Structure formats: C-alpha cells, structure tokens
Amino acid sequence: MKFSYKLYHNGNDVLLAISDSDIVGKTFEEGDFFITVTEDFYGGKDCDDEKAVDLIKSSTIVNAIGNKIVNLLVKEKFIDNASVLVISGVPHVQIVTMN
C-alpha cells in the first residue's frame, strides 16, 4: 500500500494523519524545523489512492507528509503547491476545513 493513516475523532472534528508508507518511523530535519513520522500518530492502517481521497473528503483536519500523498492532494485539488512546507526534501501540509 502507498499510505499509512490513522483517524482521530473529537466532537464534530475528524483528524486524518496520513503519510507515505515508506517514511513511517523516519525523522526529517531542516534548520529549526523537524518532524518525526511516528507509527503512533500516522500508523495503524494502510490504503491506496482511492481510499485516501475518500478519507480526505470525510475529514475536517488533514495532516499529511510525504511526496506521494502531497502530490495526490495537489492532483485532486485539495491544496496548491504554495501550501506545502518542505522539510529536508519531504513535503508536509495541514488542511483545516471550516464549517
């Protein structure tokens, strides 16, 4: 599978933490920024592109990291490239939907 994800529910909010499967367990650093793609936060279940799009559509908050998932977000027009933070060559983005 391409992606590893975990869903979190809090009231009316649904947070999707999703990453490329091949970067789970890795840490990326650049200057003052760093991020660790932990199994605890991003792991649990695996999915493909189609399932990822369905999960994104049903979430109010998305925390995504990795080339494949961020490219999918751009391709499906959830974000544009200006929204992407790159840490040590790895793209990371957060999406918040206001209801």
mmCIF file as gemmi writes it, N, C-alpha and C atoms, coordinates in Angstrom:
data_model
loop_
_atom_site.group_PDB
_atom_site.id
_atom_site.type_symbol
_atom_site.label_atom_id
_atom_site.label_alt_id
_atom_site.label_comp_id
_atom_site.label_asym_id
_atom_site.label_entity_id
_atom_site.label_seq_id
_atom_site.pdbx_PDB_ins_code
_atom_site.Cartn_x
_atom_site.Cartn_y
_atom_site.Cartn_z
_atom_site.occupancy
_atom_site.B_iso_or_equiv
_atom_site.pdbx_formal_charge
_atom_site.auth_seq_id
_atom_site.auth_asym_id
_atom_site.pdbx_PDB_model_num
ATOM 1 N N . MET Axp A 1 ? 0.833 -1.195 0 1 0 ? 1 A 1
ATOM 2 C CA . MET Axp A 1 ? 0 0 0 1 0 ? 1 A 1
ATOM 3 C C . MET Axp A 1 ? 0.877 1.257 0 1 0 ? 1 A 1
ATOM 4 N N . LYS Axp A 2 ? 0.328 2.316 -0.527 1 0 ? 2 A 1
ATOM 5 C CA . LYS Axp A 2 ? 1.076 3.562 -0.648 1 0 ? 2 A 1
ATOM 6 C C . LYS Axp A 2 ? 1.115 4.384 0.629 1 0 ? 2 A 1
ATOM 7 N N . PHE Axp A 3 ? -0.001 4.353 1.395 1 0 ? 3 A 1
ATOM 8 C CA . PHE Axp A 3 ? -0.137 5.279 2.51 1 0 ? 3 A 1
ATOM 9 C C . PHE Axp A 3 ? -0.448 4.568 3.819 1 0 ? 3 A 1
ATOM 10 N N . SER Axp A 4 ? 0.008 5.184 4.893 1 0 ? 4 A 1
ATOM 11 C CA . SER Axp A 4 ? -0.296 4.73 6.244 1 0 ? 4 A 1
ATOM 12 C C . SER Axp A 4 ? -1.102 5.843 6.891 1 0 ? 4 A 1
ATOM 13 N N . TYR Axp A 5 ? -2.17 5.478 7.62 1 0 ? 5 A 1
ATOM 14 C CA . TYR Axp A 5 ? -3.019 6.53 8.185 1 0 ? 5 A 1
ATOM 15 C C . TYR Axp A 5 ? -3.637 6.102 9.512 1 0 ? 5 A 1
ATOM 16 N N . LYS Axp A 6 ? -4.113 7.133 10.199 1 0 ? 6 A 1
ATOM 17 C CA . LYS Axp A 6 ? -4.853 6.943 11.436 1 0 ? 6 A 1
ATOM 18 C C . LYS Axp A 6 ? -5.881 8.059 11.53 1 0 ? 6 A 1
ATOM 19 N N . LEU Axp A 7 ? -7.078 7.725 11.998 1 0 ? 7 A 1
ATOM 20 C CA . LEU Axp A 7 ? -8.142 8.703 12.186 1 0 ? 7 A 1
ATOM 21 C C . LEU Axp A 7 ? -8.334 8.997 13.664 1 0 ? 7 A 1
ATOM 22 N N . TYR Axp A 8 ? -8.591 10.256 13.974 1 0 ? 8 A 1
ATOM 23 C CA . TYR Axp A 8 ? -8.862 10.702 15.33 1 0 ? 8 A 1
ATOM 24 C C . TYR Axp A 8 ? -10.192 11.452 15.314 1 0 ? 8 A 1
ATOM 25 N N . HIS Axp A 9 ? -11.037 11.177 16.297 1 0 ? 9 A 1
ATOM 26 C CA . HIS Axp A 9 ? -12.341 11.832 16.396 1 0 ? 9 A 1
ATOM 27 C C . HIS Axp A 9 ? -12.396 12.652 17.677 1 0 ? 9 A 1
ATOM 28 N N . ASN Axp A 10 ? -12.85 13.913 17.557 1 0 ? 10 A 1
ATOM 29 C CA . ASN Axp A 10 ? -13.005 14.791 18.705 1 0 ? 10 A 1
ATOM 30 C C . ASN Axp A 10 ? -14.215 15.685 18.438 1 0 ? 10 A 1
ATOM 31 N N . GLY Axp A 11 ? -15.32 15.372 19.065 1 0 ? 11 A 1
ATOM 32 C CA . GLY Axp A 11 ? -16.545 16.12 18.81 1 0 ? 11 A 1
ATOM 33 C C . GLY Axp A 11 ? -16.948 15.964 17.357 1 0 ? 11 A 1
ATOM 34 N N . ASN Axp A 12 ? -17.141 17.094 16.666 1 0 ? 12 A 1
ATOM 35 C CA . ASN Axp A 12 ? -17.505 17.072 15.246 1 0 ? 12 A 1
ATOM 36 C C . ASN Axp A 12 ? -16.304 16.984 14.314 1 0 ? 12 A 1
ATOM 37 N N . ASP Axp A 13 ? -15.113 17.063 14.867 1 0 ? 13 A 1
ATOM 38 C CA . ASP Axp A 13 ? -13.909 17.041 14.044 1 0 ? 13 A 1
ATOM 39 C C . ASP Axp A 13 ? -13.383 15.631 13.832 1 0 ? 13 A 1
ATOM 40 N N . VAL Axp A 14 ? -12.877 15.414 12.623 1 0 ? 14 A 1
ATOM 41 C CA . VAL Axp A 14 ? -12.199 14.169 12.275 1 0 ? 14 A 1
ATOM 42 C C . VAL Axp A 14 ? -10.826 14.553 11.736 1 0 ? 14 A 1
ATOM 43 N N . LEU Axp A 15 ? -9.786 14.145 12.453 1 0 ? 15 A 1
ATOM 44 C CA . LEU Axp A 15 ? -8.413 14.409 12.035 1 0 ? 15 A 1
ATOM 45 C C . LEU Axp A 15 ? -7.875 13.176 11.336 1 0 ? 15 A 1
ATOM 46 N N . LEU Axp A 16 ? -7.366 13.374 10.133 1 0 ? 16 A 1
ATOM 47 C CA . LEU Axp A 16 ? -6.699 12.322 9.386 1 0 ? 16 A 1
ATOM 48 C C . LEU Axp A 16 ? -5.209 12.6 9.393 1 0 ? 16 A 1
ATOM 49 N N . ALA Axp A 17 ? -4.439 11.689 9.967 1 0 ? 17 A 1
ATOM 50 C CA . ALA Axp A 17 ? -2.979 11.739 9.889 1 0 ? 17 A 1
ATOM 51 C C . ALA Axp A 17 ? -2.584 10.7 8.844 1 0 ? 17 A 1
ATOM 52 N N . ILE Axp A 18 ? -1.951 11.151 7.756 1 0 ? 18 A 1
ATOM 53 C CA . ILE Axp A 18 ? -1.643 10.257 6.642 1 0 ? 18 A 1
ATOM 54 C C . ILE Axp A 18 ? -0.242 10.553 6.099 1 0 ? 18 A 1
ATOM 55 N N . SER Axp A 19 ? 0.478 9.495 5.787 1 0 ? 19 A 1
ATOM 56 C CA . SER Axp A 19 ? 1.835 9.653 5.27 1 0 ? 19 A 1
ATOM 57 C C . SER Axp A 19 ? 2.123 8.579 4.231 1 0 ? 19 A 1
ATOM 58 N N . ASP Axp A 20 ? 3.171 8.804 3.466 1 0 ? 20 A 1
ATOM 59 C CA . ASP Axp A 20 ? 3.673 7.752 2.594 1 0 ? 20 A 1
ATOM 60 C C . ASP Axp A 20 ? 4.128 6.605 3.497 1 0 ? 20 A 1
ATOM 61 N N . SER Axp A 21 ? 3.78 5.397 3.159 1 0 ? 21 A 1
ATOM 62 C CA . SER Axp A 21 ? 4.118 4.239 3.999 1 0 ? 21 A 1
ATOM 63 C C . SER Axp A 21 ? 5.623 4.067 4.21 1 0 ? 21 A 1
ATOM 64 N N . ASP Axp A 22 ? 6.408 4.417 3.199 1 0 ? 22 A 1
ATOM 65 C CA . ASP Axp A 22 ? 7.85 4.165 3.279 1 0 ? 22 A 1
ATOM 66 C C . ASP Axp A 22 ? 8.623 5.16 4.148 1 0 ? 22 A 1
ATOM 67 N N . ILE Axp A 23 ? 7.94 6.167 4.716 1 0 ? 23 A 1
ATOM 68 C CA . ILE Axp A 23 ? 8.658 7.11 5.588 1 0 ? 23 A 1
ATOM 69 C C . ILE Axp A 23 ? 8.247 7.002 7.056 1 0 ? 23 A 1
ATOM 70 N N . VAL Axp A 24 ? 7.334 6.094 7.373 1 0 ? 24 A 1
ATOM 71 C CA . VAL Axp A 24 ? 6.932 5.91 8.772 1 0 ? 24 A 1
ATOM 72 C C . VAL Axp A 24 ? 8.158 5.452 9.569 1 0 ? 24 A 1
ATOM 73 N N . GLY Axp A 25 ? 8.359 6.112 10.706 1 0 ? 25 A 1
ATOM 74 C CA . GLY Axp A 25 ? 9.499 5.799 11.558 1 0 ? 25 A 1
ATOM 75 C C . GLY Axp A 25 ? 10.715 6.68 11.308 1 0 ? 25 A 1
ATOM 76 N N . LYS Axp A 26 ? 10.653 7.559 10.341 1 0 ? 26 A 1
ATOM 77 C CA . LYS Axp A 26 ? 11.791 8.417 9.999 1 0 ? 26 A 1
ATOM 78 C C . LYS Axp A 26 ? 11.591 9.827 10.544 1 0 ? 26 A 1
ATOM 79 N N . THR Axp A 27 ? 12.71 10.51 10.768 1 0 ? 27 A 1
ATOM 80 C CA . THR Axp A 27 ? 12.713 11.902 11.219 1 0 ? 27 A 1
ATOM 81 C C . THR Axp A 27 ? 13.376 12.749 10.146 1 0 ? 27 A 1
ATOM 82 N N . PHE Axp A 28 ? 12.799 13.913 9.892 1 0 ? 28 A 1
ATOM 83 C CA . PHE Axp A 28 ? 13.332 14.842 8.894 1 0 ? 28 A 1
ATOM 84 C C . PHE Axp A 28 ? 13.598 16.178 9.58 1 0 ? 28 A 1
ATOM 85 N N . GLU Axp A 29 ? 14.786 16.74 9.322 1 0 ? 29 A 1
ATOM 86 C CA . GLU Axp A 29 ? 15.195 17.995 9.956 1 0 ? 29 A 1
ATOM 87 C C . GLU Axp A 29 ? 15.725 18.954 8.917 1 0 ? 29 A 1
ATOM 88 N N . GLU Axp A 30 ? 15.414 20.239 9.125 1 0 ? 30 A 1
ATOM 89 C CA . GLU Axp A 30 ? 15.98 21.294 8.298 1 0 ? 30 A 1
ATOM 90 C C . GLU Axp A 30 ? 15.922 22.589 9.093 1 0 ? 30 A 1
ATOM 91 N N . GLY Axp A 31 ? 17.065 23.105 9.435 1 0 ? 31 A 1
ATOM 92 C CA . GLY Axp A 31 ? 17.12 24.325 10.246 1 0 ? 31 A 1
ATOM 93 C C . GLY Axp A 31 ? 16.409 24.115 11.566 1 0 ? 31 A 1
ATOM 94 N N . ASP Axp A 32 ? 15.466 25 11.868 1 0 ? 32 A 1
ATOM 95 C CA . ASP Axp A 32 ? 14.705 24.91 13.112 1 0 ? 32 A 1
ATOM 96 C C . ASP Axp A 32 ? 13.522 23.948 13.027 1 0 ? 32 A 1
ATOM 97 N N . PHE Axp A 33 ? 13.258 23.418 11.845 1 0 ? 33 A 1
ATOM 98 C CA . PHE Axp A 33 ? 12.113 22.526 11.656 1 0 ? 33 A 1
ATOM 99 C C . PHE Axp A 33 ? 12.526 21.07 11.707 1 0 ? 33 A 1
ATOM 100 N N . PHE Axp A 34 ? 11.688 20.266 12.348 1 0 ? 34 A 1
ATOM 101 C CA . PHE Axp A 34 ? 11.875 18.819 12.272 1 0 ? 34 A 1
ATOM 102 C C . PHE Axp A 34 ? 10.523 18.155 12.478 1 0 ? 34 A 1
ATOM 103 N N . ILE Axp A 35 ? 10.402 16.978 11.91 1 0 ? 35 A 1
ATOM 104 C CA . ILE Axp A 35 ? 9.182 16.202 12.09 1 0 ? 35 A 1
ATOM 105 C C . ILE Axp A 35 ? 9.558 14.733 12.109 1 0 ? 35 A 1
ATOM 106 N N . THR Axp A 36 ? 8.949 14.009 13.035 1 0 ? 36 A 1
ATOM 107 C CA . THR Axp A 36 ? 9.116 12.568 13.106 1 0 ? 36 A 1
ATOM 108 C C . THR Axp A 36 ? 7.804 11.925 12.704 1 0 ? 36 A 1
ATOM 109 N N . VAL Axp A 37 ? 7.857 11.06 11.733 1 0 ? 37 A 1
ATOM 110 C CA . VAL Axp A 37 ? 6.666 10.382 11.215 1 0 ? 37 A 1
ATOM 111 C C . VAL Axp A 37 ? 6.502 9.096 12.022 1 0 ? 37 A 1
ATOM 112 N N . THR Axp A 38 ? 5.843 9.212 13.165 1 0 ? 38 A 1
ATOM 113 C CA . THR Axp A 38 ? 5.749 8.077 14.082 1 0 ? 38 A 1
ATOM 114 C C . THR Axp A 38 ? 4.614 7.131 13.712 1 0 ? 38 A 1
ATOM 115 N N . GLU Axp A 39 ? 4.826 5.87 14.022 1 0 ? 39 A 1
ATOM 116 C CA . GLU Axp A 39 ? 3.794 4.848 13.832 1 0 ? 39 A 1
ATOM 117 C C . GLU Axp A 39 ? 2.585 5.167 14.711 1 0 ? 39 A 1
ATOM 118 N N . ASP Axp A 40 ? 2.846 5.684 15.928 1 0 ? 40 A 1
ATOM 119 C CA . ASP Axp A 40 ? 1.747 6.016 16.844 1 0 ? 40 A 1
ATOM 120 C C . ASP Axp A 40 ? 0.779 7.032 16.245 1 0 ? 40 A 1
ATOM 121 N N . PHE Axp A 41 ? 1.304 8.063 15.577 1 0 ? 41 A 1
ATOM 122 C CA . PHE Axp A 41 ? 0.442 9.12 15.053 1 0 ? 41 A 1
ATOM 123 C C . PHE Axp A 41 ? -0.069 8.818 13.648 1 0 ? 41 A 1
ATOM 124 N N . TYR Axp A 42 ? 0.804 8.367 12.758 1 0 ? 42 A 1
ATOM 125 C CA . TYR Axp A 42 ? 0.445 8.174 11.355 1 0 ? 42 A 1
ATOM 126 C C . TYR Axp A 42 ? 0.082 6.738 10.999 1 0 ? 42 A 1
ATOM 127 N N . GLY Axp A 43 ? 0.326 5.811 11.889 1 0 ? 43 A 1
ATOM 128 C CA . GLY Axp A 43 ? 0.176 4.409 11.526 1 0 ? 43 A 1
ATOM 129 C C . GLY Axp A 43 ? -1.121 3.784 11.958 1 0 ? 43 A 1
ATOM 130 N N . GLY Axp A 44 ? -1.225 2.525 11.661 1 0 ? 44 A 1
ATOM 131 C CA . GLY Axp A 44 ? -2.397 1.779 12.069 1 0 ? 44 A 1
ATOM 132 C C . GLY Axp A 44 ? -3.04 1.056 10.909 1 0 ? 44 A 1
ATOM 133 N N . LYS Axp A 45 ? -3.318 1.807 9.838 1 0 ? 45 A 1
ATOM 134 C CA . LYS Axp A 45 ? -3.985 1.217 8.687 1 0 ? 45 A 1
ATOM 135 C C . LYS Axp A 45 ? -3.268 1.66 7.405 1 0 ? 45 A 1
ATOM 136 N N . ASP Axp A 46 ? -3.439 0.867 6.355 1 0 ? 46 A 1
ATOM 137 C CA . ASP Axp A 46 ? -2.858 1.18 5.056 1 0 ? 46 A 1
ATOM 138 C C . ASP Axp A 46 ? -3.968 1.428 4.047 1 0 ? 46 A 1
ATOM 139 N N . CYS Axp A 47 ? -3.666 2.246 3.038 1 0 ? 47 A 1
ATOM 140 C CA . CYS Axp A 47 ? -4.652 2.5 1.99 1 0 ? 47 A 1
ATOM 141 C C . CYS Axp A 47 ? -3.979 2.86 0.681 1 0 ? 47 A 1
ATOM 142 N N . ASP Axp A 48 ? -4.794 2.859 -0.373 1 0 ? 48 A 1
ATOM 143 C CA . ASP Axp A 48 ? -4.342 3.269 -1.696 1 0 ? 48 A 1
ATOM 144 C C . ASP Axp A 48 ? -4.889 4.674 -1.999 1 0 ? 48 A 1
ATOM 145 N N . ASP Axp A 49 ? -4.655 5.144 -3.222 1 0 ? 49 A 1
ATOM 146 C CA . ASP Axp A 49 ? -5.09 6.493 -3.613 1 0 ? 49 A 1
ATOM 147 C C . ASP Axp A 49 ? -6.592 6.705 -3.436 1 0 ? 49 A 1
ATOM 148 N N . GLU Axp A 50 ? -7.382 5.774 -3.909 1 0 ? 50 A 1
ATOM 149 C CA . GLU Axp A 50 ? -8.837 5.927 -3.862 1 0 ? 50 A 1
ATOM 150 C C . GLU Axp A 50 ? -9.35 6.049 -2.429 1 0 ? 50 A 1
ATOM 151 N N . LYS Axp A 51 ? -8.883 5.191 -1.549 1 0 ? 51 A 1
ATOM 152 C CA . LYS Axp A 51 ? -9.282 5.238 -0.143 1 0 ? 51 A 1
ATOM 153 C C . LYS Axp A 51 ? -8.78 6.529 0.497 1 0 ? 51 A 1
ATOM 154 N N . ALA Axp A 52 ? -7.558 6.958 0.152 1 0 ? 52 A 1
ATOM 155 C CA . ALA Axp A 52 ? -7.008 8.197 0.704 1 0 ? 52 A 1
ATOM 156 C C . ALA Axp A 52 ? -7.902 9.387 0.349 1 0 ? 52 A 1
ATOM 157 N N . VAL Axp A 53 ? -8.351 9.464 -0.889 1 0 ? 53 A 1
ATOM 158 C CA . VAL Axp A 53 ? -9.229 10.566 -1.311 1 0 ? 53 A 1
ATOM 159 C C . VAL Axp A 53 ? -10.534 10.532 -0.521 1 0 ? 53 A 1
ATOM 160 N N . ASP Axp A 54 ? -11.107 9.354 -0.342 1 0 ? 54 A 1
ATOM 161 C CA . ASP Axp A 54 ? -12.34 9.237 0.45 1 0 ? 54 A 1
ATOM 162 C C . ASP Axp A 54 ? -12.117 9.698 1.889 1 0 ? 54 A 1
ATOM 163 N N . LEU Axp A 55 ? -10.993 9.306 2.484 1 0 ? 55 A 1
ATOM 164 C CA . LEU Axp A 55 ? -10.671 9.706 3.856 1 0 ? 55 A 1
ATOM 165 C C . LEU Axp A 55 ? -10.499 11.214 3.966 1 0 ? 55 A 1
ATOM 166 N N . ILE Axp A 56 ? -9.824 11.818 3 1 0 ? 56 A 1
ATOM 167 C CA . ILE Axp A 56 ? -9.595 13.26 2.999 1 0 ? 56 A 1
ATOM 168 C C . ILE Axp A 56 ? -10.92 14.007 2.91 1 0 ? 56 A 1
ATOM 169 N N . LYS Axp A 57 ? -11.801 13.548 2.03 1 0 ? 57 A 1
ATOM 170 C CA . LYS Axp A 57 ? -13.106 14.193 1.854 1 0 ? 57 A 1
ATOM 171 C C . LYS Axp A 57 ? -13.956 14.134 3.115 1 0 ? 57 A 1
ATOM 172 N N . SER Axp A 58 ? -13.774 13.1 3.926 1 0 ? 58 A 1
ATOM 173 C CA . SER Axp A 58 ? -14.601 12.939 5.127 1 0 ? 58 A 1
ATOM 174 C C . SER Axp A 58 ? -13.934 13.48 6.392 1 0 ? 58 A 1
ATOM 175 N N . SER Axp A 59 ? -12.775 14.115 6.257 1 0 ? 59 A 1
ATOM 176 C CA . SER Axp A 59 ? -12.052 14.654 7.415 1 0 ? 59 A 1
ATOM 177 C C . SER Axp A 59 ? -12.176 16.169 7.472 1 0 ? 59 A 1
ATOM 178 N N . THR Axp A 60 ? -12.162 16.709 8.681 1 0 ? 60 A 1
ATOM 179 C CA . THR Axp A 60 ? -12.185 18.163 8.84 1 0 ? 60 A 1
ATOM 180 C C . THR Axp A 60 ? -10.772 18.728 8.983 1 0 ? 60 A 1
ATOM 181 N N . ILE Axp A 61 ? -9.823 17.874 9.381 1 0 ? 61 A 1
ATOM 182 C CA . ILE Axp A 61 ? -8.419 18.265 9.526 1 0 ? 61 A 1
ATOM 183 C C . ILE Axp A 61 ? -7.579 17.155 8.903 1 0 ? 61 A 1
ATOM 184 N N . VAL Axp A 62 ? -6.595 17.556 8.102 1 0 ? 62 A 1
ATOM 185 C CA . VAL Axp A 62 ? -5.695 16.581 7.489 1 0 ? 62 A 1
ATOM 186 C C . VAL Axp A 62 ? -4.267 17.003 7.785 1 0 ? 62 A 1
ATOM 187 N N . ASN Axp A 63 ? -3.476 16.063 8.271 1 0 ? 63 A 1
ATOM 188 C CA . ASN Axp A 63 ? -2.044 16.257 8.496 1 0 ? 63 A 1
ATOM 189 C C . ASN Axp A 63 ? -1.366 15.232 7.602 1 0 ? 63 A 1
ATOM 190 N N . ALA Axp A 64 ? -0.699 15.7 6.539 1 0 ? 64 A 1
ATOM 191 C CA . ALA Axp A 64 ? -0.138 14.794 5.535 1 0 ? 64 A 1
ATOM 192 C C . ALA Axp A 64 ? 1.342 15.066 5.323 1 0 ? 64 A 1
ATOM 193 N N . ILE Axp A 65 ? 2.114 13.982 5.161 1 0 ? 65 A 1
ATOM 194 C CA . ILE Axp A 65 ? 3.538 14.121 4.894 1 0 ? 65 A 1
ATOM 195 C C . ILE Axp A 65 ? 3.995 13.034 3.928 1 0 ? 65 A 1
ATOM 196 N N . GLY Axp A 66 ? 4.814 13.457 2.988 1 0 ? 66 A 1
ATOM 197 C CA . GLY Axp A 66 ? 5.4 12.532 2.021 1 0 ? 66 A 1
ATOM 198 C C . GLY Axp A 66 ? 5.13 12.98 0.599 1 0 ? 66 A 1
ATOM 199 N N . ASN Axp A 67 ? 6.015 12.623 -0.3 1 0 ? 67 A 1
ATOM 200 C CA . ASN Axp A 67 ? 5.889 13.027 -1.703 1 0 ? 67 A 1
ATOM 201 C C . ASN Axp A 67 ? 4.619 12.501 -2.347 1 0 ? 67 A 1
ATOM 202 N N . LYS Axp A 68 ? 4.308 11.228 -2.139 1 0 ? 68 A 1
ATOM 203 C CA . LYS Axp A 68 ? 3.159 10.624 -2.819 1 0 ? 68 A 1
ATOM 204 C C . LYS Axp A 68 ? 1.837 11.221 -2.346 1 0 ? 68 A 1
ATOM 205 N N . ILE Axp A 69 ? 1.656 11.349 -1.029 1 0 ? 69 A 1
ATOM 206 C CA . ILE Axp A 69 ? 0.381 11.866 -0.516 1 0 ? 69 A 1
ATOM 207 C C . ILE Axp A 69 ? 0.211 13.341 -0.854 1 0 ? 69 A 1
ATOM 208 N N . VAL Axp A 70 ? 1.261 14.131 -0.758 1 0 ? 70 A 1
ATOM 209 C CA . VAL Axp A 70 ? 1.139 15.558 -1.079 1 0 ? 70 A 1
ATOM 210 C C . VAL Axp A 70 ? 0.888 15.734 -2.579 1 0 ? 70 A 1
ATOM 211 N N . ASN Axp A 71 ? 1.539 14.936 -3.413 1 0 ? 71 A 1
ATOM 212 C CA . ASN Axp A 71 ? 1.254 15.002 -4.862 1 0 ? 71 A 1
ATOM 213 C C . ASN Axp A 71 ? -0.2 14.646 -5.146 1 0 ? 71 A 1
ATOM 214 N N . LEU Axp A 72 ? -0.753 13.664 -4.43 1 0 ? 72 A 1
ATOM 215 C CA . LEU Axp A 72 ? -2.157 13.306 -4.592 1 0 ? 72 A 1
ATOM 216 C C . LEU Axp A 72 ? -3.068 14.464 -4.173 1 0 ? 72 A 1
ATOM 217 N N . LEU Axp A 73 ? -2.734 15.128 -3.075 1 0 ? 73 A 1
ATOM 218 C CA . LEU Axp A 73 ? -3.514 16.281 -2.619 1 0 ? 73 A 1
ATOM 219 C C . LEU Axp A 73 ? -3.526 17.397 -3.66 1 0 ? 73 A 1
ATOM 220 N N . VAL Axp A 74 ? -2.387 17.638 -4.3 1 0 ? 74 A 1
ATOM 221 C CA . VAL Axp A 74 ? -2.306 18.657 -5.352 1 0 ? 74 A 1
ATOM 222 C C . VAL Axp A 74 ? -3.094 18.208 -6.578 1 0 ? 74 A 1
ATOM 223 N N . LYS Axp A 75 ? -2.885 16.966 -6.999 1 0 ? 75 A 1
ATOM 224 C CA . LYS Axp A 75 ? -3.574 16.433 -8.187 1 0 ? 75 A 1
ATOM 225 C C . LYS Axp A 75 ? -5.091 16.506 -8.039 1 0 ? 75 A 1
ATOM 226 N N . GLU Axp A 76 ? -5.595 16.189 -6.836 1 0 ? 76 A 1
ATOM 227 C CA . GLU Axp A 76 ? -7.036 16.189 -6.589 1 0 ? 76 A 1
ATOM 228 C C . GLU Axp A 76 ? -7.567 17.566 -6.192 1 0 ? 76 A 1
ATOM 229 N N . LYS Axp A 77 ? -6.688 18.576 -6.206 1 0 ? 77 A 1
ATOM 230 C CA . LYS Axp A 77 ? -7.033 19.978 -5.951 1 0 ? 77 A 1
ATOM 231 C C . LYS Axp A 77 ? -7.532 20.262 -4.528 1 0 ? 77 A 1
ATOM 232 N N . PHE Axp A 78 ? -7.025 19.476 -3.56 1 0 ? 78 A 1
ATOM 233 C CA . PHE Axp A 78 ? -7.299 19.782 -2.156 1 0 ? 78 A 1
ATOM 234 C C . PHE Axp A 78 ? -6.414 20.935 -1.696 1 0 ? 78 A 1
ATOM 235 N N . ILE Axp A 79 ? -5.222 21.052 -2.295 1 0 ? 79 A 1
ATOM 236 C CA . ILE Axp A 79 ? -4.261 22.104 -1.949 1 0 ? 79 A 1
ATOM 237 C C . ILE Axp A 79 ? -3.564 22.561 -3.224 1 0 ? 79 A 1
ATOM 238 N N . ASP Axp A 80 ? -2.803 23.669 -3.107 1 0 ? 80 A 1
ATOM 239 C CA . ASP Axp A 80 ? -1.878 24.033 -4.177 1 0 ? 80 A 1
ATOM 240 C C . ASP Axp A 80 ? -0.469 24.018 -3.599 1 0 ? 80 A 1
ATOM 241 N N . ASN Axp A 81 ? 0.512 24.087 -4.455 1 0 ? 81 A 1
ATOM 242 C CA . ASN Axp A 81 ? 1.906 23.962 -4.022 1 0 ? 81 A 1
ATOM 243 C C . ASN Axp A 81 ? 2.336 25.04 -3.034 1 0 ? 81 A 1
ATOM 244 N N . ALA Axp A 82 ? 1.674 26.192 -3.049 1 0 ? 82 A 1
ATOM 245 C CA . ALA Axp A 82 ? 2.03 27.283 -2.136 1 0 ? 82 A 1
ATOM 246 C C . ALA Axp A 82 ? 1.748 26.917 -0.68 1 0 ? 82 A 1
ATOM 247 N N . SER Axp A 83 ? 0.911 25.913 -0.446 1 0 ? 83 A 1
ATOM 248 C CA . SER Axp A 83 ? 0.541 25.497 0.905 1 0 ? 83 A 1
ATOM 249 C C . SER Axp A 83 ? 1.526 24.505 1.515 1 0 ? 83 A 1
ATOM 250 N N . VAL Axp A 84 ? 2.492 24.065 0.761 1 0 ? 84 A 1
ATOM 251 C CA . VAL Axp A 84 ? 3.361 22.963 1.171 1 0 ? 84 A 1
ATOM 252 C C . VAL Axp A 84 ? 4.616 23.479 1.866 1 0 ? 84 A 1
ATOM 253 N N . LEU Axp A 85 ? 4.906 22.908 3.027 1 0 ? 85 A 1
ATOM 254 C CA . LEU Axp A 85 ? 6.153 23.145 3.747 1 0 ? 85 A 1
ATOM 255 C C . LEU Axp A 85 ? 7.065 21.968 3.448 1 0 ? 85 A 1
ATOM 256 N N . VAL Axp A 86 ? 8.276 22.241 3.016 1 0 ? 86 A 1
ATOM 257 C CA . VAL Axp A 86 ? 9.219 21.168 2.705 1 0 ? 86 A 1
ATOM 258 C C . VAL Axp A 86 ? 10.289 21.129 3.782 1 0 ? 86 A 1
ATOM 259 N N . ILE Axp A 87 ? 10.436 19.965 4.399 1 0 ? 87 A 1
ATOM 260 C CA . ILE Axp A 87 ? 11.427 19.762 5.451 1 0 ? 87 A 1
ATOM 261 C C . ILE Axp A 87 ? 12.383 18.675 4.978 1 0 ? 87 A 1
ATOM 262 N N . SER Axp A 88 ? 13.631 19.065 4.749 1 0 ? 88 A 1
ATOM 263 C CA . SER Axp A 88 ? 14.651 18.12 4.294 1 0 ? 88 A 1
ATOM 264 C C . SER Axp A 88 ? 14.201 17.353 3.048 1 0 ? 88 A 1
ATOM 265 N N . GLY Axp A 89 ? 13.561 18.083 2.13 1 0 ? 89 A 1
ATOM 266 C CA . GLY Axp A 89 ? 13.132 17.494 0.872 1 0 ? 89 A 1
ATOM 267 C C . GLY Axp A 89 ? 11.811 16.748 0.922 1 0 ? 89 A 1
ATOM 268 N N . VAL Axp A 90 ? 11.186 16.682 2.103 1 0 ? 90 A 1
ATOM 269 C CA . VAL Axp A 90 ? 9.936 15.939 2.259 1 0 ? 90 A 1
ATOM 270 C C . VAL Axp A 90 ? 8.789 16.931 2.473 1 0 ? 90 A 1
ATOM 271 N N . PRO Axp A 91 ? 7.77 16.899 1.604 1 0 ? 91 A 1
ATOM 272 C CA . PRO Axp A 91 ? 6.656 17.837 1.73 1 0 ? 91 A 1
ATOM 273 C C . PRO Axp A 91 ? 5.7 17.465 2.869 1 0 ? 91 A 1
ATOM 274 N N . HIS Axp A 92 ? 5.217 18.498 3.551 1 0 ? 92 A 1
ATOM 275 C CA . HIS Axp A 92 ? 4.275 18.341 4.658 1 0 ? 92 A 1
ATOM 276 C C . HIS Axp A 92 ? 3.211 19.411 4.512 1 0 ? 92 A 1
ATOM 277 N N . VAL Axp A 93 ? 1.96 19.044 4.782 1 0 ? 93 A 1
ATOM 278 C CA . VAL Axp A 93 ? 0.877 20.003 4.669 1 0 ? 93 A 1
ATOM 279 C C . VAL Axp A 93 ? -0.194 19.696 5.708 1 0 ? 93 A 1
ATOM 280 N N . GLN Axp A 94 ? -0.878 20.749 6.137 1 0 ? 94 A 1
ATOM 281 C CA . GLN Axp A 94 ? -2.019 20.608 7.019 1 0 ? 94 A 1
ATOM 282 C C . GLN Axp A 94 ? -3.205 21.315 6.379 1 0 ? 94 A 1
ATOM 283 N N . ILE Axp A 95 ? -4.363 20.668 6.447 1 0 ? 95 A 1
ATOM 284 C CA . ILE Axp A 95 ? -5.588 21.245 5.89 1 0 ? 95 A 1
ATOM 285 C C . ILE Axp A 95 ? -6.614 21.308 7.016 1 0 ? 95 A 1
ATOM 286 N N . VAL Axp A 96 ? -7.256 22.452 7.149 1 0 ? 96 A 1
ATOM 287 C CA . VAL Axp A 96 ? -8.334 22.614 8.13 1 0 ? 96 A 1
ATOM 288 C C . VAL Axp A 96 ? -9.557 23.116 7.376 1 0 ? 96 A 1
ATOM 289 N N . THR Axp A 97 ? -10.654 22.391 7.515 1 0 ? 97 A 1
ATOM 290 C CA . THR Axp A 97 ? -11.901 22.777 6.884 1 0 ? 97 A 1
ATOM 291 C C . THR Axp A 97 ? -12.776 23.476 7.907 1 0 ? 97 A 1
ATOM 292 N N . MET Axp A 98 ? -13.219 24.659 7.562 1 0 ? 98 A 1
ATOM 293 C CA . MET Axp A 98 ? -14.079 25.421 8.471 1 0 ? 98 A 1
ATOM 294 C C . MET Axp A 98 ? -15.525 25.188 8.065 1 0 ? 98 A 1
ATOM 295 N N . ASN Axp A 99 ? -16.333 24.761 9.013 1 0 ? 99 A 1
ATOM 296 C CA . ASN Axp A 99 ? -17.759 24.537 8.743 1 0 ? 99 A 1
ATOM 297 C C . ASN Axp A 99 ? -18.589 25.699 9.231 1 0 ? 99 A 1
